[in-house]
Amino acid sequence: MHEVSITQEVVATIAERLGDRRVTVVRLEIGKLSGVVADAVRFCFDLVAEGTTVAGARLEIAEPPGRVLCRDCAGEYEADSLIVLCPACGSAYAEVLSGNELRIRSVEVSVPCAEPAAAPRTR
C-alpha cells in the first residue's frame, strides 16, 4: 500500500516547513485518476502523524473527478477510475486533462495565545 509512504511524505513535508507550530487542519486534493486511494490515506493519517506537530490535526480530502479527452473522437468526458474508455467511441486513446492531482491544498496552524501583560509595578 503506497498510500502509507505518500501520507508519511505529506506529514514530513508539513512538519519540516512549519517547524514547531501545531497543525490543526490539513487539506489535501487527491484526484480520482491519481492512483492514490483517498480512504487509505484517511485510514493511516493519524498513525503516521503521531508524535509530530501534525498529530491530532483534522484531515480534509477533496477528490475531484477526472476529465478526459478522447484523442480519436475529440469528445471530453468525466472518469472516476484509471480505466478511461471513451463512452462515445470506446477508444482508450485518451489524454487526462484533470483528476490526477495529488497535492497539499492548505494547512491551518494554531495561534499561540498571547502572554498576559505584566501587572504594573507599585512601590
Stockholm file with secondary structure:
# STOCKHOLM 1.0

chainA/1-123         MHEVSITQEVVATIAERLGDRRVTVVRLEIGKLSGVVADAVRFCFDLVAEGTTVAGARLEIAEPPGRVLCRDCAGEYEADSLIVLCPACGSAYAEVLSGNELRIRSVEVSVPCAEPAAAPRTR
#=GR chainA/1-123 SS CTHHHHHHHHHHHHHHHHTTCCEEEEEEEECTTSSCCHHHHHHHHHHHHTTSTTTTCEEEEECCCEEEEETTTCCEEEESSSCCCCTTTCCCCEEEEESCCEEEEEEEECCCCCCCCCCCCCC
#=GC SS_cons         CTHHHHHHHHHHHHHHHHTTCCEEEEEEEECTTSSCCHHHHHHHHHHHHTTSTTTTCEEEEECCCEEEEETTTCCEEEESSSCCCCTTTCCCCEEEEESCCEEEEEEEECCCCCCCCCCCCCC
//
